[in-house]
Amino acid sequence: MYHVGIDIGKSSHYFCIINHSNGDVLVEPTKFKNNQEGFAALLQNLKSYPKDSILIGMEDTGHYHFALLKYLLDRKYNVALINPITTDLTRRLYGGITKNDKLDTFTICEVLGSNPRKKAYHISKFNSFSLYEQKQLTRHHHHLKEELNTYKNRLQKCIDVVFPEFNSLFDSNYGIVYMNLLKTFGSAQAIARSDIRNLRKCFEVHGKGRRITLTAEKLKEIAKTSIGIASIAEEIQIKHLVSQIEMINAQISELDKKIEEFSTKTNSPILTIPGISHFSGTSILAELGDISNYSKPSQIIKFSGVAPFHYESSQFCAQHTAITKKGSKYLRKTLYQIIQAVINNNPVFKQYYELKISQGKGHRCAQGHCVRKLLRIIFHLLKTNQAFDPCLLR
């Protein structure tokens, strides 16, 4: 078996080739450019060895390796992706005190030759690029949601300054009229001074939906007696923040449509679990990656970072520990966002949740037990490709 270690850089990479059977270095660390010419030079070196006897390793970090990874997979090479933490620990294990690109190629080969019973890498496959696109879309969705919450919090701070009574006039925030008023006027003082005809235009809503009971006349009366202070700076901020919120909402809607297209095409059996939507289902599948990389449910539980720490030393064994929070934070976030809906929509999950509560567990801890139960079910559904059947749960 021939191991090829590739250290990834932005504009150039290094590779070496080692004969795994005897440890001989067949090709010393060599630099090649991150372009078509450089890739061709790498391929020329690889052609000297049988393709089915080559295992190529590279770190799964950043985005600089994507082009090379696809290039190699298109040519049917076996490529192993390695967690950068693993290579760092391997280097330290062997007493390495120096880190550079050339030496890192050898470290990657060391990881490839590690205990085959417990591999420190996973083999990438061509179809994983579809999952890569889905992962980028769902992660972008998470980022936009976080950004949206930031803008909404800033907007509420501004409203509290210029019109503290504003939110109490509406059953829910961020509706059409709510946003129209803020975007057009931006403060109680501006509303109080406005022409009633201009104010009424903000209340004009076309299409279906429940209409609000607030009227332009009543709003103007309240604005006149508001305790809010006049602030040009806050008014400008409000108008800008409303525009930002509307833009992000439009972007999220665009993302949701594309994610639903991917989800419908994939038609994964996990969508049959009540409480899992197109977005959450796609996010879970994309973060987990190829299910064939996992041989048992405990592995995806560990990857999700929801496994509890186990600490034991001599006669002491910790009874209460937190979850590890290792692995994909996006997967963990999605699981905790949907778990209450899963509990509410399935009697078995509800019963399991209530059992944990009766045992003295807190709400979040009981949810964690349900998350792990959900992951075991997801693993089974993906491995067997069968639909969710609550009657089979115990």
C-alpha positions, 0 to 999 in steps of 0.5 A: 500500500502506498500512502500519499500525504498532502499538506494543503495551502492557499496557493500551493500544496506539498505532497510525499509518497511513502511505501506503507509496508516498509516505511520507505520514502518514495517521493520526498516532500514536493511542492506543487501549485494550486492550479491545473499545471500543479495538479497535473504534476501531482498526477504524473507522480501518482501514475507510477503506482497502481491506483487501487494501491494508493491512499491519499490523505489530506486535512479536512480544513478550510476550503482550499482543499476542495478543488484538489479533492474533486480533481482526485475523486473525478479520477477515481483515487481513494482520498482520506480526509483527516481532522486537523486535530488528529494530525496535530496530536499525532505529531506531538505523540511522536515528539515533534517540536517542529511544524512545517508544510514538508514535515506535515506530509509525513505526519499525514502519512503516519495518520493513514498508517494508524491502527486500522481497527480505529481509523483516524480518518474517513474516506471521501466519495464523489457523491459527497459534493452534493452534501457539501452544497447542502451543508453550505446552504444550511450553514448559511441559513444558520448564519443569516438567522443569527445575523437577523437576531442581532439586527432585531435586537438592535432594532428593539433597543432603538424603538425603546428609545424613540417610541417605548409604547410601540410594541404594545400596540401590536399582537406580534412584531415584524408584521407588514404594518409594523415594519411599514411604520418603522421604515416610513417614520421611525419614531413617535415624534415623526408619527405625531407630526405626520399627515394622517393620509400618509399614516393610513398608507402604512396600514394598507395591506393587500392579500390574505391575513388577519387585520390588526385592530389598531388604526392610524388615528389611534396610533397618532394619538398615542404617539403624541403622548409618548414618552419617547425622546426625539433622536435623529440618529435613532430614526436613521438606525431604525430605517436602516435596520428595518431594510436590513431585516427585510433583506435578510428575510428575503435571502432566507426565503430564497435559501429555504426554497433551494434547500427544499428542492435538495430535500425533495430530491433526496427524499430521505426517510428521516423526513418521515419523523414528525417534527423534522422539516426540509431544512432541519432534515437537510442540515442533519444529513449534510452535517453527518455526511456519508452514513457509510462512514459510521458503523454504530449509532454511538459514532454519530452521537459522538460526532454531534457532541451530545454524548455525556463526558465519562470521567472515571479515576480509581474509585471515583466515577462522576455521576453528573457530567455535561455533554462534550460539545465536540464535533459539528456545532451546526448539527448540535444546534439543529438537533436541539432546535427540533427536539421539542417539536419531535417530543410534542409530535410523538407519544413515545418521545413524550413518554421518554422525556417525562420519564427523565423528568420524573427521574430528577433530570432538568428540562435541558438534560431530558431533551439531551436524552431525547436527542440521543434517542433521535440520533439512534433512530436516524442512524437506523432509518438511514442504514435500512432506508425505511420510513419512520414507524412509531409503533416500532419504538420502545 
